[in-house]
Amino acid sequence: MSASATTNLSRSAESGFADGAGAEAAVRQTLDMALRQVGIGAGAVVFVHVDLAALGSAVEREAQPRLLLNALRAAVGPGGTLLVPAYTFSFCRGETYSVDATPTDGGPWSPSADFLELFRAQPAVVRSADPIHGVAAQGPRAHELLDDIPASCFGSGSVFDRLIKAGAQVLLVGLPLVEATLRHHTEERVGVPFRFRKLFTGCVRTADGERRQGWVYSVRLLADNGAPDGTRLEERARAEGVCRVAQLPAGELLAVDAREYDAFVARALEQEPWFTARGPAGDPQLLESRRVRNAIAPPRLPARATMRQMIDGLWTLPRDIVSDGYDLALNALAAQLPMTVHEFPSGSDCFSWIVPERWSCQEAYLETLDGRRLFSHADHPLHVVSYSLPFEGIVTRDELREHLHVHPLLDDAVPFIFKYYERDWGLCCSREQREGLTDGHYRVVIRTDFSFGSLKVGEVVVPGTSEESIVLCAHLCHPHMVNDDLTGVVVGMDVMRELLRRPPGRFTYRFLIVPETIGSLAWLSRHESLLPRLRGGLFLEMLGLDQPLALQHSFVGDSEVDRCFEMALGAIEADGWTGAFRTVIGNDERQFNAPGVRVPMLSLSRVRRPGDPAWPYPEYHSSLDTPALAADDRLATARDTVLRMLDTLESDVTPVNRFRGEVFCSRYGIHVDAYANPEGHRALFDIMYLIDGTRSVSRIARELGVSFESVRGVVAELRRHDLVTV
């Protein structure tokens, strides 16, 4: 502050006019001078962070917001654009965000909310649709900076990215430089180890109505090491002259060029990635594991465990998609076969998906107000919604029922409910238990933790004589359940164990053990170079049930893999049935068949037919999906069917004729009596007529409506006489 401005302000206060025009004029003069001093001029784009306490006590608190706003407007003029934080953190709090009505959260500087709300109420002010870090703007570039932003607080195209490209100035009134939110945009861009991207979901309300929306926010590690600390950054910025400083009556006015500050922060973080965190530096997953300690006993499987032993050893683990229970189960399987475990940290992009956090439940229960426990997570892990938010409190019966889930078909079963990408709390119980709730109020306790973790995919590879690959896949998640889909996992393990014993085949075989949906997407997104060599695949699920095997075709429907697998099923199980893509059951085969991937993956299951009221099976997604539903003989038949399918595919060669004209069968002893077996005689010649180097065995069989084995037998006979090559 200049000496004259300080003197004027002091004289106004001493003469008794601190509440009047004299004091306001003096503060205004100081503001005007300070804004000029830090280079805020006409036509500027300015993003303003405010603590009104910096204006001092000479001006009444009620007058301070208007005084500051008028000074800022005068500084930038009609050609300038002012922006202020209109943050609400609505989705973080599980609240609906109204662009027009949700008030701004003023943060720890509560008087600042008066200024922010005053600004937001001004004519022609635009507010962004960001339900977490919303921004309000007024001026000719307001729409350019705030309209049609991507669904992310930071990153390319965000408001902060646009501010940098617009050459905006970041102004801090009475706040330290570390409070400039732009720093978090740079941290995300650089990829600091103490932050990761997280999806929040909720409702956004605009003048056009209300819609569900997802929004990505870069959150920090909850371990103390990850707490924000910009002290060193500010010291360096001041020392290097990155920020411009002017004095206010009770604080400072700081200004930085957004582009220059972004580059400055990036350089500091590239030199020391933990520079803007409390630290000390450490492995993020290890830090979070120490913060959230889970005492889950690792399972013990015997060497070369049978399918039954694998089920018995793993089924009770809390195998949520990113969790200690899932990791322990995968580690146990990795000890059975040579396996590569791929890791995808929380916040990683997997095509359009984002890997969620690790989740764990320490305790969850419902009890009466007199302390009588009705059910708990300790009784059965399905009693709490997977990925439930923590919650503790007394609720009415009506409110409880909004968060209490029951199975749609079974009165005595606890359902499996998951909310991986939603922000809500929830409990589950049997319908019988819910109907017995007659009290007016209940106590809910849900103690869960979200932490930075790593999604894991196990891959077993059996090399073939070519790099052309066939993919088997099953998901290991779903706590305390068996058919969905631990049965698919153990069948796949046994298939790979058998393939490892055999000589290499034509194809390379890959078995993926994944968390449902996101696991397949994660693997595919990191193995795009393999896609041209993935000939097809088979998803394995629900294979222990007392139902015939069902084969669901790929999206293409008539690939070589489709033909071979269908023929093999028909040869091994008479009552097996088939259905088109997405008509039998839906699972990770969707990700392989999806646009941009288009690997023809089928699925093999034992579900009931669509239209059955109990589809896919009565105990689906419930506490009744136990080992008792998975019989050893049905698992063995499923394993043998998969091997038969792969053998059929291995045998599906394309025979090339070395003969011209019709084969002189008598010369080679190739004979089917036309009188004794007219159909066989005709089939023989029909098959030979289609052997021209353009059709595989499976295509010939499909065209003629005969078995794969019939065609393969004819080809083998002709090959024995050197009449065809393959």
N, C-alpha and C positions, 0 to 999 in steps of 0.2 A: 504494500500500500504506500502511496506517496505521502510525503510529510504533510502536504496541504489537506489531503483527504482525511488523514488521521486526525489532524487538528480540527477540521470541520465537524467530524463525527463527535469528537470529545466535547467541543463547545456546545453542540446541540444537546447532548445529554446533560451537561452542567447547567444549562439555562432552562431546563425543565421541559424541553420540547422533544424528548426521546420518543414519545408516542405520537408525535405529530409530523407535519410535513417536513420539518427541518431534518429530523433523523432519517426519514425515508429518502430525502433528497441526497443526504450525505452517503448513505449506503448505496443508493443507485449510482451516484458518481463513482464510488469505489468499484462497483461492479463493472460499469462501463469501461473504466480505465483498465481493470484487470483483464477483461475480455479482449480489449485491444492489445494489451501487453502479451497475451499468449497467442495472438494471431487469429482470433475469431472475427471474421469480417463479412462483408456483404456477399450474398450468394453462396455461403458455405453450407455444407451438409454437416450437421453437428449432432452427435449422439451424447446425451447428457445424463450423467449419474449425479444424484443430489443428496447431500445431507444439509438441511436448512440451518442446522446449528451453526454453520460457518458464517452466517450472516450476522451473528451476534444477537444480543438482547435489546439493542436500542430500538428495534422495530418490533411491534407486536407480532406474535406468531401467526395470527390470522392474516396479516398483511404480507408476510414473507413470500408465500407462493406466487401471488400476483406480481410482487415487486421483481422477483427473479425472472418470471416469464416475460414480463415487459422488457427487461434488460436483454434477455436472449433474443427476443424478436427484433429489437432495435439493432442488435449487433449483426444479425444475418440479413435483415431487410426482407422485403417481399420476395426476392429471388432466392432466399435461402430456405433450407428445410431443416426443421428441428425434429429429433427423435428422442424418445425417453423410454426406459423400461416400463412395460406394462405386464410384468411377470405375474403369473397366478399359481403356477405349479399345480394346476387343477388335476391333470391326469396322475401326477405323483400322489395326490391325495384321494384318488378315486372319485373325483367330482366332475360333473358336467361343466364344460367350458362354454360360456356365452360370450361371444366376441363383443357384444354390445353392453352386456350387463355385469359380467364378473368383475368385481373390483380388483384393483392392482394390489399386490402384496408389496408393501413398502420395505420389507426386510427389517433388519435390526434398527434402522433409523426411522422409527415410526412417524416422526414429523414429516418425513419426506413423502409419505403417502398423500399428504394434503396437496403437495405440488403435483405429484403424478396424476392424481385424480382430477385436479383442476385442469391439467393439460389435456387429459383424455376427454374432458367434457367440452373442449373448445370446438367451435364450428369447423367443419371440413377436416377434422382429425380422422385419420385412418388407423385401424388397429389390425395387426396381423392375426392370422388364424392359428398361431402357435399356442396350444393349450398349456404350455409350460413356460416358455420364455417369450411370451408375446411382446410386441413392440408397438408403440403408438407414434404416429408421425403427422406433421403438418407442414405443408409447403408444396412447391411444384413437383418435387421428386418423390412425394410420399407413396404414391401408387407404384411407381417403378421399384421402390425399395421393399415394399411390403406385400404386394399382390402375388398370388400364385406361387407361393414358396413351396419347396418340397417338404415332405412330412418329417422334418428333422430340425432340431434346434440349431445345429451347427453343420458344417460341411458345405460342399459345393452347392451354390444356389441359395443358401440360407441368407437371412438378413445380414448376418455378420460378414459373410462372404461378399455380399453386395456392397456393404459399407466400405470394405477394403478396395474393391474395384472402383467405387465412386470417389475415392480419395477423401473420405469423410474424416472429420476430426472427432476424437473422443474427448469429452470434457468431463472433469470430475470436480464438482463443487463441494469442497469440504471433505472429500474422501481421498484415501490413499490410492495410488495407481493400481494396486492389486485388486481393487474392486471393479475394474473394467472387465466386463464379461467377455470381451473380445479375446482375452487370454485363453479361455476354455475352448474357443473355436480353434485357436492355433494348436493347443494341446491335442485336440482330436486330429487335426490335420497332420501333425508330426507323428502321432501315435505313441503318446507317453504310456509307460507301463502301469501307471497307477489309475488310469481311466479306461473305461470300456463302454461301448454303445449298448443301450438297453431299450427294448421296445416297451412303450406304455400304450394302453388302449383306453378308450372312453368315448364320450359323446361330445360333439361340437355343435353348438347351437348358433345359427346365423339367421338373418332375415328370411332366408329361403327354407328354413326348417332345421331339423336335428338329424345328425347322421353319426354312425359309428366311425371311428377313426383311430388309426394307429399313429404313434409319434415316437421318434427315436431321440433319445437324450443321452449324452455322454456323462455317465455317472462315475464316481470315484470308488476306489477300494474303501471298505468300511474299516479295515485295519488302520490303526493310528498313523502308520507310515504314509498312508495315502491322503491324509488331511491336507487341504490346500494351505500353502505358505508361500506367499509371494514377496517376503521380506527381502531376500537377496536380489530378486528380480528388480524390485523398485530401487534398491540401492545402486545397482548397476545402471539402471535407466537414468537415474539422476546424475550419476558420475559421468556417463557418456553423453549427456545432453539430449537424450531421446525425448524427455518430457519437458515442457515449458511451464514455468511456475510463476504465479502472481499471488500477492497477499490479499486476503479478505479480512473483515473485521475480527473474525474468530476462527480463522483457518486459512487454507490455501485453495487456489484455483489451479488445477493441473490440466494440461492439454497435450495430446499426442496425435500424430498423424496415424490413422488406422493402418495404412499400408506399411509405414515405417515400423510401427509397433509390432505388427504381425511378423515382419521379417526379423526384428530384434528378438522377440520371444522364441521364434523358431531356431535362430542361431544358438541361443542359450541352451535350449532343450536338446539340440543335436550334440552339443558338447557334453551336457550332463542331463540325461533324461528325467532325473528326479529333481531338477532344479526348482520347480514350482510346487513341490510337495514337502511335507514335513520330513519324510524319510526316517531312518536311513534307507538306502536302496535295498531291495530284496526281491526274491522271486514272488510275484503276486499270488500265485496259487498257494505257495507255502505259507505266506503271511496270512492269507484268508483261512487256510486249514488250521492254523494255530489259533485264530480268533474263534472259529466255529469247530469245536472238537466233537467228533461223533464216535461213540464207543460201540462200533458194530464189529462183532467177531468175524474174522475172515472165514469163509467156508473151507472145508477140507474135503477134497475129492481124491479118491485113490487113483494111482496111475492107471491109464487106459480105462477110465471109468465108463461103465455102460450108460446107455441112454437113461435108464431108470435111476442109476446112481447120480447122474448129473441133475436130474429133476429133483430128487430128494435133497441134494446138497444145496441147491440154489433157489428153490421156489419161494422160500419165506423171506428172502432178502428184500429190503425196500429199494427196488430197482426203478427209481424215477429217472427221467431221461438224462439229467446231469446230476449225479449224486454219488455218494460214497458207496451205497449199496450196489449200484450198477457197476461201478469200477471194480468192486471186489468180485462180483460175479464174472466179469470179463477177465480179470486176472486169473481166476481159477480155471477158466476155459483155455486161456493162453498157455497154461502149464500142460494141457492135454495134447496140443498139436502145435507145430511151428506157426506162430501167429505174429503179424505185425500189428501194432496198435497205433492208429492214427489219432492225433489230438487236435481239437479245434477250440481255441479259447473262447470264453464268453465274449459276446460282442462281435465275433467274426461274421463277415458276410458270406453266405452260402447261396449263390445266385441272389434271389430277392429276399431270402430268409436271414434271420440273425440268430446266432447261437445264444440261448438263454443262460441265465446264471445257474450255478449249482444250488440245489434246494435240499434242506434237511428239516426234519421235525424232531425236536427234543421231547415235546410233550403236547398232548391235546386231549381235552376231555370236556364232557358236559356233566354238570351236577346241579342238584337242587340247591336252593339257598341255605338249607340246613346242612349242606355238605355231603349229601348222598350221591355218590358217583354213579351215573347212569351208563356211560360207556366211555372208552378212551382209546387213544392210539396204541397204548400198551396192550389192549385186548386184541386189536387187529389194526394194522396200518391203514386199511381202507377207511377207517372212521374219520380221517381228515382228508379233505380235498388235496390232491397232489398240486403243489405250488400255491397252496393257500397262503394268504398274507397272515402275519401274526395278529392276534386279537385277544384281548382280555377285557371282560366286562359283564355286567348284568344286563340281560336283554329280555324283552317281553316275549311271550310265546309266539305272537304273530311275527315279530322280527326274526326270531330264531327259525321259524319255518321257511322264511325267505332264503335262508342260508343252509338249510338242512335237506340233504338229498336222499332219495330212496330209489330202489330198483324199480323199473317200470313193470316188471313181470312177477318178480319173486318177493313174497311177503317176508320171508325169513332171511334174506340175503342183504349184505352191505354192498352198495354199488361202488364201482371204481369211477370217480369223477376227477377230471383234471382241468386245470385252468393255467396252462403253461404261459399263455401270452395275455392274460387278463389280470386285473388288479382287484382281487376280492378275497374274502375269507369264507370258509365253508367247512361243514362237518357232514358226515354220512352215517346213516344207520339203517336198520331194517324198517320196513313199513310197520311192523308190529311195535317196534320201539317208538316210532314217531307217534303212532296212534295212542300210545300210553302216556303222552305228555299232556297233563291236565293242569299243571300249575300255571300261574299267571306270569311268573318270571323264572329265569334260569341263569346260572353262571356259566359262561363260556371261557375256556382257556385254550389258546392255540399259541404255542411257542415254536415258531419256525424261523429259519434263517435263510437269507439269500446271500450268496457270496460268489466272488469271481472264481470260476472253475474251468473245466475243460471237458467238452463232449468227446467221447471216445468211440471209435469204430475199430472193431477187430477184423483183420483180413487174413485168411488162410489161402495160400496159392499153391496149386499143383501144376508145375510147368508141363507144357505139352511140346510137341515137335514144331509147333508154330506159335506165334504170339496172338493168333485169333483166340478170343476168350469167351467163355460162357460164365455167367455170374449167377451164383446162388445167393439168396439173401434171406435173413430172418431178423426179427427184432427181439432184443433181450430185455427191454423195459417192461413195465407193468408189474408193480409190486405184488407179491403174495398171490400170483396167479400162474397157471400152468399152460393151458391150451393156447392162450393168447399171451405170449407166443413162445414160451419156453420149449414147447414141443417142436416148433419149427427149428429152433436153435439146435436142439440135441439131434434131430434127424439130419440136419446139415453137417453137424460135427461127425456123425457116423458115416455119412456119405464121403466126406473128405478123407476120413481115416482109411476107408477102403480104396479110394483113388490113389492115395499115397503109397499103397502096397503094390499097385499095378505098374506095369511098364508105361511110359509116357504115351498118351493118346495124341490124336490130331490136334486137339484143342488144349489151351491152358484154362484151368478151372480156378475160379476165385469164389470164395465164400465170405460174404460180408455179414458181420454181426453188428447191428446198428440200434440206436435209439430210434423209435418209429418216426418216419417222415424226415425229420431234420437230419438224422444220421445218414440216410441215403443221399440227401441233397448235399450235405457236407462232403461226403466222399466224391460224388460226381463233380462238384465244383472245383475240387483239387486234382481231378484226374481227367480233365477234358481231353487231353492228348490220347487217352485210351479209347475214347468213344468210337472212332472209326474201326477199331479192332474188337469191339464188343458185339459178337454175333447175336447174342440173345441171353435170356436168363430165366430164372424160376424163383418166385418168392414162395417160401414155405411157411405155413401157419395152420394152427388149429388141427394138428394131425393125429391127436390121440383120441378123438371123439368116435363114438359108435355110429358113424355115418359113412356112406360110400365116399371114395375120393372124388373130388370135383376139380376139374382143370379149367381155369379161366384163361381165355386166349389173350394175346397181346393186342395192342391198338391196331397193328397192321392186320392181324388175324390170319394171314396165310403165308407167314414166313416159313423158312425151312424148319426153324425151331418149333413153330406152332404145329406143323404137320407131323414132325417126328414125335413130339411129346404126346400128341393126341393118339397116334397109332400105338405107342408104347402103353399108354393107359388102357386102351381097348384090349390089348393083348394080355394084360396082367390082372385086371379087375373088371369082371363082366358087368357089374352094376355101377361102374364109374360113369360120371357124366361130365359134360362140358358146357361152357357158356361163353358168350362174347365178352369182350373187355368191359369191365365195370358193371357186369350183371350178376356176378356170383358173390364177390366180396371185394372190398377196396382196401388196399394197403400200399406198401412202398413200391409195388410194381407201377403205380401211377407215376412216380418220379422218373423211372427209367423210360417209360413210354411217352413222357411229356414233350411238348415242343422244345426244340433246341437240343434234345437228347435223343429221343426216338430209338432207343434200344428195345427190341421186341421182347419184353419180359412177361412171362405168364405167371400164374400163381396156382399152387396146389394146396388144397385144404380139404377139410371134412365138414363143411358147413351144411346146414339145411338149405333146401331150395328157396329162392326168393319167393315171397308170398306166404310162406309159413309164418304164423304169428310168433313163433319162437326163434325166427331167423336172427342171427346166424346159428345160435344154439342157446338154450334156456339160461345157462349159467354165465353167459357172456358178460364180461366186465363186472364180475361180482366176487364176493368172498367164497362162493361155492365152486369156483373154478379151481379145483384141487387136484392132487395127483390121482385121486380115485377115478377121475374122468379120462385118464390117459392110460389105456391098456398097452402092455408091451407088444402084443401081437399086431395091434394097429400101427404102432410106431414102426415096427419092423417091416410091415407091408409098405408103409409110406417110404421108408428108406430104400427098399428093394425096387419100388416103382420109380423113384428118382434115378437110381442107378440104371434101370432098364431104359429110361428116357435118354440118359446120356449115352448109353451104349447104342441106342438107335440112331442118335445124332452122329455119333462117331462113324456108324456104318452107312450114313447117307451120302454115298459117293455119287458122282455123275459118270455113268459108264459111257465110253466112247466106242462106237462100233469100228471094228477092223474088217468087217465083212461088207460086201456089196451085194445087193440083191437079197433075195430070201435065202436064209440059211438052209443048206442041204442037211437036214437033221439026221437022216439015216446014216450019213457018212460018219457022224460024230457020236452016234448012239443016243442022241437026244430024242426021246420019244414019249409022247403021251397019246395013248390009243384014242383016236377020234370017235370010235364007236362005243368003247367002254367008258370013256370019260370025255364026252364032247365039250363040256364046259372047261375042263382043264386044258384040253387041246386048244381050244380057242384062246384061253387066257395066255398060254405059252406064246402063241403067235402075236397076240395083242401086245404083250410085253416086248417082244423082240422088235415089233414095228415102231415102238416108241424109243428104242435105244439108238439115238442119233447124235449123242454128245451135247444135247441141249437140256436134258431133263435128269434130275436126280432120282434116286430110287424112291424117295418119298413122294415126289411129284408124279412119277409114273403110277405109283400105288393109288394116289389120290384121284388121278384122272380115270383110272380103270375101276376104282372101287374094290380093289383087292388088298390083301394084307401086305404090310411092309415085308414080312418074311417071305412071301411068295415071290415078290420081285427080286429080293436079295438072293433067293435061291436060284432063280434063272440066271441072274447076272453072274453068280459064282460058277455055275455050270459053263456058261459061255466063256468066262475068263479061264477056266481050266483047259479049254481047248484053244486058247489064245485068239478067241474071236472078239473079245472086247478088252479095253484097257480102262483103268480107273485112276 
